[in-house]
Amino acid sequence: MSKSTAKPAVAAAKTASKAGKTPASPAPSPVPAQPENRFTARFAPARPAPKNSPEPMDVIKPATKADPKLAEAWKNKAGRDLTEAELLAMPDSEYMNDKQIDFFRARLQAQKDDLLSNAGETTEHLREDTSIVPDPADRATIEEEHALELRTRDRERKLLKKIAQSIARLDSGEYGYCDETGEPIGLARLLARPTATLSLEAQQRRELKQKMFGD
């Protein structure tokens, strides 16, 4: 560079410094692109899928359909031969039809027979004479077992009464419907408690009222 060219540049720098301005720095040269390696390829952002490619959810979770055989099985079976799954698969429009009534009648009758059988066994146990047991501790144990069986027998007696009432409701067409609201009790609740006479909501309201105001 010649002296004549350097002097104007120095003078311009001095003038800019006096005015409180700094001379503009030259533009940075462009950085050359780095070659792609394994690290950058691994952590690089995913590229958007083409418009015509299937969505991931369509590939991972294909749509499933309900088994049509289960929903139609009740048509070719007697009510007492239905399973709980087949009963629950029946449409709501068939609520308390002849086959459902037959199903619950068989279940209530089987429960009644079991309770009557248990009552006979309880009677045999109560006939044991505790006076022939010489050890007082053994005699006290037998008496406690008798008291427990009597309490169990009392609960079974009350349940037998409810079963008889439920069978009568089957005969009159009232079974499966709430005593308070007249709405369906629901198959799931009847399967859990065949002697239910209230829907779940009505039962909860009654229990809450008894808890607040007593019997």
NUGU-571877 format. One line per 8 residues: number of its first residue (from 1); their letters; for each residue x, y, z of N, C-alpha, C. Coordinates in pm, whole numbers, always signed. Each point is the difference from the previous one (the first is absolute). Last residue first. Example, Ala and Ser with C-alpha at 12.3 -4.5 7.8 and 13.67 -1.06 7.14 Angstrom:
REM NUGU-571877
2> SA> +1285/-225/+708/+82/+119/+6/-77/+109/+73 | +29/-572/-7/-89/+119/+0/+90/+120/+0;
END
This chain:
REM NUGU-571877
215> DGFMKQKL> -8118/-4497/+6132/-99/-88/-61/-140/+55/+17 | +396/+359/-7/-24/-126/+68/-107/-81/-70 | +196/+433/-139/-116/+8/+88/-27/-129/+78 | +386/+62/-302/-25/+134/+52/-109/+0/+105 | +120/-400/-230/+118/+45/+72/-24/+135/+66 | -331/-187/-279/+9/-76/+126/+119/+45/+83 | -52/+189/-426/-108/+47/+89/+5/-73/+133 | +299/-137/-337/+36/+134/+50/-106/+53/+96;
207> ERRQQAEL> -84/-407/-217/+106/-17/+100/+43/+134/+58 | -314/+4/-351/-59/-57/+121/+106/-17/+109 | +139/+148/-426/-81/+104/+67/-59/-53/+130 | +235/-303/-270/+92/+96/+61/-76/+111/+71 | -248/-314/-245/+60/-63/+117/+94/+95/+72 | -189/+136/-409/-101/+0/+106/+54/-64/+127 | +278/-5/-380/-19/+138/+46/-102/+6/+114 | +77/-417/-213/+117/+41/+78/-18/+141/+55;
199> SLTATPRA> -445/-274/-76/+114/+34/-85/+115/+48/+87 | -360/-345/+201/+23/+143/-24/+115/+16/-98 | -140/-423/+169/-129/+59/-35/+10/+149/-28 | +321/-497/+27/-9/+147/+8/-138/+47/-45 | +209/-459/+29/-118/+37/+77/-19/+151/+9 | +379/-218/-224/-126/-38/-68/-126/+41/+75 | +512/+178/-35/-96/-20/+110/-137/-33/-62 | +379/+26/-284/+72/+9/+127/-91/-26/+119;
191> LLRALGIP> -187/+9/-431/+94/-110/+5/+78/+0/+131 | -290/+356/-86/-75/-122/+31/+91/-122/+3 | +181/+417/-129/-34/+1/+143/-77/-126/+39 | +108/+56/-456/+123/-12/+78/-30/-3/+149 | -354/+76/-313/+45/-139/+6/+123/-16/+88 | -385/+384/+71/+122/-27/-77/+49/-142/+21 | -409/+279/+143/+110/-11/+96/+132/-24/-72 | -443/+265/-203/+73/-128/+2/+115/+4/+102;
183> EGTEDCYG> -419/+315/+107/+99/-11/-107/+71/-135/+7 | -334/+189/+314/-54/-76/-112/+96/-16/-115 | +37/+216/+460/-5/+81/-122/-65/-73/-118 | +35/-204/+445/-25/+143/+24/-22/+78/-129 | +105/-475/+11/-125/+21/+72/-34/+147/+16 | +290/-224/-414/+15/+63/+131/-136/+24/+64 | +113/-407/-348/-36/+142/-3/-2/+55/+142 | +79/-466/-117/+93/+75/-84/-28/+148/-7;
175> YEGSDLRA> -401/-337/+109/+141/-24/+26/+86/+80/-98 | -490/-40/+10/+59/+118/+64/+150/-15/+20 | -345/-324/-174/+56/+91/-100/+63/+124/+58 | -207/-409/+216/-89/+114/-22/+52/+99/-105 | +248/-394/+133/-131/-46/-46/-93/+117/-33 | +426/+88/+186/+16/-56/-135/-134/-43/-56 | +14/+140/+442/+7/+115/-90/+24/-46/-144 | +4/-323/+339/-136/+50/-18/-1/+121/-93;
167> ISQAIKKL> +412/-172/+123/-67/-95/-90/-144/+43/-24 | +245/+249/+310/+51/+24/-136/-65/-95/-99 | -95/-55/+459/-63/+122/-51/+45/+29/-143 | +203/-358/+223/-140/-32/-26/-74/+122/-56 | +439/+64/+141/-2/-81/-122/-144/-36/-37 | +76/+225/+406/+18/+89/-115/-3/-77/-132 | -19/-249/+398/-122/+79/-14/+9/+95/-119 | +379/-245/+120/-100/-88/-60/-133/+74/-20;
159> LKRERDRT> +344/+222/+229/+28/-6/-143/-99/-92/-71 | -20/+31/+469/-45/+125/-60/+23/+0/-151 | +159/-367/+239/-148/+1/+5/-55/+127/-63 | +465/-43/+55/-47/-82/-111/-153/-4/-3 | +209/+218/+359/+20/+76/-124/-52/-79/-121 | -11/-217/+412/-97/+109/+1/+14/+85/-127 | +311/-346/+78/-131/-55/-36/-106/+110/-5 | +427/+111/+155/+3/-26/-144/-134/-52/-48;
151> RLELAHEE> +53/+57/+457/-5/+131/-65/+1/-16/-152 | +50/-390/+251/-136/+54/+18/-13/+137/-66 | +422/-206/+15/-86/-66/-98/-145/+50/+11 | +314/+157/+315/+32/+52/-134/-89/-63/-106 | -35/-161/+438/-53/+137/-7/+26/+61/-138 | +187/-423/+91/-145/-9/-12/-63/+138/-12 | +459/-26/+83/-29/-42/-137/-151/-11/-23 | +147/+88/+435/+23/+118/-85/-28/-34/-147;
143> EITARDAP> -20/-349/+310/-113/+92/+20/+14/+125/-86 | +355/-308/+6/-116/-56/-72/-121/+92/+14 | +388/+114/+240/+24/+14/-144/-119/-51/-80 | +0/-60/+467/-22/+141/-34/+20/+24/-149 | +98/-426/+168/-145/+23/+5/-32/+145/-36 | +451/-124/+39/-59/-59/-121/-151/+24/-4 | +226/+140/+385/+43/+82/-115/-59/-54/-129 | -73/-241/+406/-79/+124/-9/+39/+87/-120;
135> DPVISTDE> +34/-544/+30/+87/+118/+11/-85/+126/-12 | -203/-439/-48/+48/+26/+137/+79/+129/+14 | -420/-165/-319/+138/+47/-18/+55/+35/+137 | -452/-130/-78/+87/-118/+2/+146/+38/-21 | -365/+317/-11/+20/-48/+137/+94/-119/+6 | -169/+229/-402/+126/+53/+55/+28/-54/+140 | -271/-193/-444/-17/+26/+144/+132/+45/+60 | -223/+31/-519/+111/-50/+80/-17/+43/+146;
127> RLHETTEG> -283/+133/-370/-44/-114/+80/+112/-59/+86 | +52/+357/-323/-59/+47/+124/-48/-113/+89 | +177/-84/-437/+105/+48/+91/-57/+43/+135 | -298/-129/-344/+76/-115/+48/+109/+42/+98 | -250/+336/-217/-83/-71/+98/+74/-120/+57 | +201/+241/-352/+3/+76/+126/-81/-70/+108 | -9/-173/-436/+128/-28/+65/+11/+74/+134 | -379/+82/-268/-2/-136/+53/+129/-37/+70;
119> ANSLLDDK> -31/+415/-220/-82/+0/+122/-7/-139/+61 | +217/+62/-415/+81/+49/+111/-79/+1/+131 | -231/-112/-392/+97/-105/+32/+88/+41/+117 | -300/+315/-170/-73/-105/+71/+92/-116/+38 | +176/+348/-263/-28/+47/+135/-75/-105/+81 | +88/-86/-457/+124/+0/+77/-24/+43/+145 | -362/+20/-305/+35/-140/+32/+128/-6/+84 | -133/+422/-166/-93/-47/+104/+34/-143/+43;
111> QAQLRARF> +233/+188/-361/+41/+63/+126/-88/-46/+115 | -117/-139/-430/+125/-67/+41/+50/+58/+131 | -375/+204/-194/-35/-132/+51/+124/-76/+45 | +55/+420/-205/-61/+16/+132/-35/-137/+60 | +167/+11/-440/+104/+41/+95/-57/+15/+141 | -295/-103/-356/+89/-113/+27/+107/+37/+102 | -284/+341/-146/-77/-96/+77/+87/-121/+37 | +177/+331/-284/+2/+40/+141/-86/-93/+86;
103> FDIQKDNM> +15/-85/-469/+136/-1/+54/+0/+31/+149 | -404/+36/-243/+36/-140/+23/+139/-11/+62 | -142/+424/-132/-78/-43/+115/+32/-145/+35 | +191/+174/-388/+62/+59/+118/-75/-39/+127 | -182/-138/-407/+125/-71/+26/+74/+59/+119 | -407/+200/-158/-25/-132/+58/+130/-72/+36 | +45/+523/+1/-79/-86/-87/-10/-139/+63 | +226/+429/+157/-100/-79/+71/-95/-72/-97;
95> YESDPMAL> +281/+321/-265/+10/-4/+146/-121/-69/+60 | +145/+104/-473/-42/-133/+45/+3/-12/+153 | +145/+392/-246/-141/-19/-32/-54/-134/+47 | +464/+128/+32/-83/+58/+106/-149/-21/-27 | +359/-357/-197/-36/+142/-17/-93/+48/+111 | +372/-391/+80/-134/+15/-59/-34/+148/-13 | +398/-185/+214/+12/+40/-140/-135/+18/-67 | +54/-160/+452/+33/+142/-7/+10/+50/-143;
87> LEAETLDR> -77/-462/+75/-114/+77/+51/+27/+150/-12 | +342/-299/-112/-105/-1/-102/-120/+80/+45 | +348/-56/+308/+47/+83/-111/-106/+7/-110 | -76/-286/+369/-15/+141/+38/+43/+92/-113 | -183/-476/-147/+106/+47/+88/-23/+147/+35 | -388/-384/-132/+81/+115/-41/+110/+27/+101 | -363/-334/+27/+129/-45/-52/+90/+115/-43 | -458/+47/+158/+79/-54/+112/+138/-46/-44;
79> GAKNKWAE> -317/+163/-327/+42/+105/+93/+89/-52/+110 | +6/-244/-474/-100/+22/+105/+53/+100/+100 | +168/+17/-514/+18/-68/+127/-120/+24/+90 | +100/+205/-440/-1/-144/-23/+19/-80/+129 | -1/+484/-22/-115/-37/-83/-13/-151/-15 | +366/+233/+226/-119/-19/+82/-120/-48/-80 | +431/+125/-197/-3/-134/+59/-130/-26/+76 | +173/+408/-242/-110/-78/-57/-16/-136/+67;
71> ALKPDAKT> +345/+321/+115/-124/+77/+5/-119/-78/-52 | +436/-187/-16/-40/+16/+139/-134/+73/+10 | +207/-51/-423/-53/-128/+48/-51/+12/+143 | +226/+360/-234/-144/-11/-28/-60/-128/+53 | +420/+307/+175/-25/-135/-49/-150/-15/-26 | +251/+479/-42/-54/-90/+99/-32/-135/-64 | +397/+313/-191/-144/-10/-3/-46/-100/+106 | +454/+347/-117/-52/-130/+39/-152/+4/+3;
63> APKIVDMP> +449/+284/-246/-134/+3/+57/-47/-142/+28 | +526/+122/+11/-107/-17/-97/-135/-4/+70 | +485/+190/+134/-124/-44/+63/-109/-12/-105 | +447/+108/-137/+25/-63/+130/-128/-60/+58 | -5/+237/-420/+86/-117/-14/+13/-74/+132 | -245/+403/-43/-66/-98/-85/+81/-128/-10 | +171/+375/+233/-104/-66/+77/-71/-106/-83 | +336/+280/-202/+54/-103/+89/-108/-75/+76;
55> EPSNKPAP> -118/+202/-485/+33/+54/+131/+54/-111/+90 | +60/-20/-544/-98/-22/+108/+48/+59/+130 | +128/+214/-489/+42/-108/+87/-100/-18/+113 | -8/+348/-348/-67/-125/-35/+38/-116/+90 | +192/+442/+42/-145/+9/+19/-70/-132/-26 | +511/+8/+178/-73/+41/-119/-150/-5/+24 | +319/+89/+415/-37/-111/-86/-72/+52/-124 | +383/+278/+279/-145/-24/-6/-30/-112/-99;
47> RAPAFRAT> +465/+6/+268/-60/+65/-115/-149/-30/-4 | +326/+28/+444/-64/-90/-97/-62/+80/-112 | +441/+168/+273/-146/-4/+10/-59/-86/-111 | +491/-112/+188/-63/+99/-87/-150/-8/+13 | +347/-283/+212/-74/+99/+77/-62/+109/-86 | +252/-365/-193/-81/-63/+105/-88/+100/+72 | +312/+134/-336/-111/-72/-62/-91/-61/+106 | +395/+219/+133/-100/+97/-46/-118/-71/-64;
39> FRNEPQAP> +357/-274/+139/-58/+70/+115/-111/+96/-42 | +257/-238/-328/-96/-86/+69/-68/+73/+117 | +165/+316/-389/+60/-119/+57/-105/-78/+77 | +63/+416/-407/-87/-75/+91/+73/-123/+50 | +250/+465/-147/-51/-126/-56/-78/-78/+104 | +25/+538/-2/+73/-115/+50/-55/-127/-63 | +16/+517/-212/-86/-103/+60/+83/-119/+40 | +210/+504/-18/-32/-113/-87/-80/-105/+74;
31> VPSPAPSA> -13/+528/+92/+62/-120/+54/-35/-118/-91 | +47/+545/-137/-91/-113/+25/+78/-122/+46 | +178/+498/+105/-3/-91/-115/-89/-120/+31 | -72/+497/+208/+73/-127/+21/-14/-89/-122 | -1/+546/-25/-93/-113/+16/+78/-128/+16 | +224/+473/+155/-33/-72/-123/-89/-121/+29 | -26/+439/+301/+91/-113/-19/-39/-75/-125 | -66/+540/+121/-68/-129/-23/+101/-108/-25;
23> PTKGAKSA> +123/+431/+302/-13/-38/-141/-63/-138/-11 | -119/+333/+395/+104/-97/-33/-19/-42/-142 | -130/+469/+292/-43/-113/-80/+119/-90/-25 | -10/+448/+210/-60/-101/+88/-51/-120/-74 | +253/+400/-164/-147/+14/-4/-70/-102/+88 | +475/-4/-49/-37/+127/+59/-150/+16/+5 | +176/-374/-215/+19/-11/+145/-36/+129/+69 | -11/-16/-472/-109/-80/+57/+12/-13/+151;
15> TKAAAVAP> +346/+221/-240/-124/+80/-4/-115/-75/+63 | +413/-223/-49/+8/+103/+104/-127/+82/+5 | +39/-318/-340/-15/-66/+129/+5/+99/+113 | +80/+150/-439/-142/-35/+18/-24/-67/+133 | +442/+99/-123/-74/+122/+29/-146/-28/+22 | +279/-350/-134/+30/+38/+138/-78/+123/+39 | -35/-137/-444/-64/-99/+87/+23/+33/+146 | +212/+266/-338/-146/+25/+10/-69/-99/+93;
7> KATSKSM> +470/-72/-68/-31/+122/+73/-150/+30/+4 | +187/-371/-253/-11/-24/+143/-40/+125/+75 | +88/+10/-472/-126/-70/+28/-19/-19/+149 | +399/+196/-162/-112/+90/-32/-133/-64/+30 | +409/-243/+48/-20/+96/+108/-118/+90/-25 | -4/-495/-211/+80/+123/-12/-29/+93/+115 | -18/-555/-23/-87/+118/+0/+90/+122/+0;
END
